[in-house]
């Protein structure tokens, strides 16, 4: 039983490191929706900033979701403004920001170390 637990911990730590090192593009473009997001710092200690840049003044619904799909928190965020998130009371790990406006949605990864 201890071996299974140790293996699970090792795989989790290895997976988190691989996710932290994986490059990803923060720009999402479609012909009808052009936004750029900044999440910093990422990885972080649970406290981070989100900035959504858009040519049109939109309000976005932003959900922070854990790996099993449970919504941790959600906020309405206006484009071209910086918003703070505080996940310091939640476990370390990978979380996702689901950014939605109308029928359009993108998902961004956040790593809490």
VENDAJO-V40852 format. One record per residue. RES is the residue in one small letter. OMEGA is omega in whole degrees, -180 to 180 (NA if undefined). D_CENTER is the distance of its C-alpha to the mean C-alpha in whole Angstrom. Layout:
res=RES omega=OMEGA d_center=D_CENTER
res=RES omega=OMEGA d_center=D_CENTER
This chain:
res=x omega=179 d_center=33
res=x omega=180 d_center=32
res=x omega=178 d_center=32
res=x omega=179 d_center=29
res=x omega=179 d_center=27
res=x omega=179 d_center=27
res=x omega=178 d_center=26
res=x omega=177 d_center=23
res=x omega=179 d_center=22
res=x omega=-179 d_center=23
res=x omega=178 d_center=21
res=x omega=180 d_center=18
res=x omega=179 d_center=18
res=x omega=179 d_center=19
res=x omega=179 d_center=16
res=x omega=179 d_center=14
res=x omega=178 d_center=16
res=x omega=178 d_center=16
res=x omega=-180 d_center=12
res=x omega=-177 d_center=12
res=x omega=-176 d_center=15
res=x omega=178 d_center=14
res=x omega=173 d_center=14
res=x omega=-176 d_center=12
res=x omega=-180 d_center=13
res=x omega=-180 d_center=11
res=x omega=-179 d_center=14
res=x omega=-178 d_center=14
res=x omega=166 d_center=18
res=x omega=179 d_center=20
res=x omega=-176 d_center=24
res=x omega=-177 d_center=23
res=x omega=-179 d_center=19
res=x omega=177 d_center=18
res=x omega=174 d_center=15
res=x omega=-179 d_center=14
res=x omega=172 d_center=10
res=x omega=176 d_center=10
res=x omega=-177 d_center=8
res=x omega=-13 d_center=10
res=x omega=177 d_center=11
res=x omega=8 d_center=9
res=x omega=-177 d_center=10
res=x omega=180 d_center=11
res=x omega=-179 d_center=13
res=x omega=178 d_center=11
res=x omega=-177 d_center=12
res=x omega=-180 d_center=10
res=x omega=174 d_center=10
res=x omega=175 d_center=9
res=x omega=179 d_center=12
res=x omega=178 d_center=13
res=x omega=180 d_center=16
res=x omega=177 d_center=18
res=x omega=179 d_center=22
res=x omega=180 d_center=22
res=x omega=-178 d_center=22
res=x omega=170 d_center=19
res=x omega=-177 d_center=18
res=x omega=170 d_center=14
res=x omega=-179 d_center=13
res=x omega=176 d_center=9
res=x omega=170 d_center=9
res=x omega=-174 d_center=7
res=x omega=178 d_center=8
res=x omega=-175 d_center=9
res=x omega=180 d_center=11
res=x omega=174 d_center=14
res=x omega=179 d_center=12
res=x omega=178 d_center=13
res=x omega=180 d_center=12
res=x omega=179 d_center=11
res=x omega=174 d_center=12
res=x omega=-178 d_center=12
res=x omega=167 d_center=13
res=x omega=-175 d_center=15
res=x omega=177 d_center=14
res=x omega=179 d_center=17
res=x omega=178 d_center=17
res=x omega=173 d_center=18
res=x omega=179 d_center=17
res=x omega=180 d_center=15
res=x omega=180 d_center=13
res=x omega=174 d_center=12
res=x omega=179 d_center=10
res=x omega=178 d_center=12
res=x omega=-175 d_center=11
res=x omega=179 d_center=14
res=x omega=179 d_center=16
res=x omega=-179 d_center=14
res=x omega=174 d_center=14
res=x omega=179 d_center=13
res=x omega=-179 d_center=11
res=x omega=176 d_center=8
res=x omega=179 d_center=5
res=x omega=173 d_center=4
res=x omega=175 d_center=4
res=x omega=-176 d_center=7
res=x omega=-172 d_center=9
res=x omega=171 d_center=13
res=x omega=-177 d_center=16
res=x omega=-180 d_center=19
res=x omega=-177 d_center=19
res=x omega=-179 d_center=17
res=x omega=170 d_center=13
res=x omega=180 d_center=10
res=x omega=179 d_center=7
res=x omega=-178 d_center=4
res=x omega=176 d_center=4
res=x omega=-180 d_center=4
res=x omega=178 d_center=7
res=x omega=-178 d_center=10
res=x omega=NA d_center=13
